[in-house]
Amino acid sequence: MEGYFYLGRILKLFASKGALLVNLDADNPEDYINLESVFVRMNEQLIPFFITDIQLRHNNNAVFTFMDIDSPEQASLLTGCELYLPVEMLPPLTGNRFYYHEIKGWRVVDEVFGDTGIVEEVLEYPHQAILRIMRGEKEILVPVSDDIITGVDRDNRTLSIHAPEGLIELYLE
């Protein structure tokens, strides 16, 4: 879904009028309380749906009511579907926080090693995200951690890191 980010998943029907319980994959669900529309992924297509109401619940859940969806039968067709928004709608991050898609192509500079390479992608694993850095033909894998990432320079598209001793050299041998 190039150009879009995953916002959440429709879990189930809520009440009897066609409202849907949605789990938002967001640190701050309140950032999305005033959405006018979302894109629902159906049959590998993103279909726009206009929102008439959003009510925040607990545990990153919200109740969405969509325009022209006014029966449980219509709403049930959307259960299990994923919700997306255009990347431009992501709230801006500051400090050392960043979106994984944002840093692709950025230069990585280690405090000890120096110029380490370019971020090819961020690999997302259940317990740890990993920076996949390319230095020429060599791949370097570095954990995404507040202890390791020491600076984010958006203007110069640079990540500053303090990799564990010997980690970078291990990949270059």
Salt bridges, closest charged atoms under 4 A:
ASP27 OD2 - ARG97 NH2 3.45
GLU44 OE1 - ARG41 NH2 2.42
GLU82 OE2 - ARG9 NH2 3.13
GLU82 OE1 - ARG41 NH1 3.21
GLU102 OE2 - ARG154 NE 2.83
GLU111 OE1 - HIS162 ND1 2.89
ASP115 OD1 - ARG107 NH1 2.88
GLU121 OE2 - ARG132 NH1 3.23
GLU139 OE2 - ARG132 NE 2.50
